[in-house]
Every structure is written in structure tokens, then in C-alpha cells.
């Protein structure tokens, strides 16, 4: 207990280290916030100018458009073929019923 009583803390050294620590934390916080803001602004600017897209992106876009058009054409052809088959089936059924009817 006597060792604790004999320990003296100098007020000037304590306040100076506290001041330096607070200043350092403030500078660090300001730098981190500034970096985050500038990083976001740079990302928005890069996207706006289109420099984040690869040079060959146009080729990928054209290929995807062609594939989508082919799929749509294939779906239309399948629908037309299905409709033709239904019409043929209806014709066959009507012929069969007309042949089955007594004359």
C-alpha cells in the first residue's frame, strides 16, 4: 500500500500523452473517412466513364443478343409446329367423324 501512495503521476506528462493520442485518433479518423469518400467517388466516376468495362464487352453483348434471338426464334418455331400438329389432329378427327356418320 505504501508503494501506491509514493507513486506520483506528473500532470503535464499525462495531459501531453492524452493530447497526442486524441490528436492522432482524430487525424486517423479524418484520413480514413477522406479515403472512403474518395474511393467511392472514384468508383462512381469510373463507372460513369465506362472504364470498368473490358474492351471486348461489346463482343460479349452481341453474342448474348444473338443467343437470346435464337432462343426466341426456336420458341416461336416450336409453337408454330405445335399449332400445326394440333390443326392436323383436328382435321383427322373431323375426317374420322365424317366417315363414321351414316350417309
C-alpha positions, 0 to 999 in steps of 0.5 A: 500500500505504501508503494501506491501512495509514493507513486506520483503521476506528473500532470503535464506528462499525462495531459501531453500523452492524452493530447497526442493520442486524441490528436492522432485518433482524430487525424486517423479518423479524418484520413480514413473517412477522406479515403472512403469518400474518395474511393467511392467517388472514384468508383462512381466516376469510373463507372460513369466513364465506362472504364470498368468495362473490358474492351471486348464487352461489346463482343460479349453483348452481341453474342448474348443478343444473338443467343437470346434471338435464337432462343426466341426464334426456336420458341416461336418455331416450336409453337408454330409446329405445335399449332400445326400438329394440333390443326392436323389432329383436328382435321383427322378427327373431323375426317374420322367423324365424317366417315363414321356418320351414316350417309 
